[in-house]
Amino acid sequence: MKRTAILSLALLTWTTPAAAKSVKTLDYRFGAIWSTTIRLLRVDRSYEITDKDRKNGYILFVYPDDGEVKRCPASMEIVEVVDEQGFRRRRVQLGIAHQPSYVEVHLLDRLEQKLREERGEPPPARRVKDKGKDKDKDKDKDKDKDKDQPGSPAPEDKPQDK
């Protein structure tokens, strides 16, 4: 009985590393983030890049912590998103297996710092145009244009039902 209780307690308190990814949203253009990320990982940190696909926006690499024997698989993904105000931004997601989230956050902070050092402040974010709204505006303009056309009845000339 005592042995079962100890085993149960050990299983309840045993934790596994979280599989969550750390995220940072940036206003830099995709190309600037991509090239700076590659240089940060390969040149500055000497990490081995195992796969990369610019078109799909992902980089797979090996995270070797200084002095650690274990090599951890890691992935970074750059995704274009539209925020609540309608601005186009880039979200960078980083996941490093077997590492605490603060390691991921530190690497993302270093990426943002490198972008600022090499590229300066980010360009202003661009607002995404809502094509549906623009079409509605054009329809309203056409209606207003018809009102001003010769031969079209003025509002007061229209027959009224009483």
Secondary structure, 3 states (H helix, E strand, C coil): CHHHHHHHHHHHHCCCCCCCCEEEEECCCHHHHHHHHHHHHHHHCCCEEEEEECCCCEEEEEEECCCCCCEEEEEEEEEEEECCCCEEEEEEEEEECCCCHHHHHHHHHHHHHHHHHHHCCCCCCEECCCHHHHHHHHHHHHHHHHHCCCCCCCHHHCCCCC
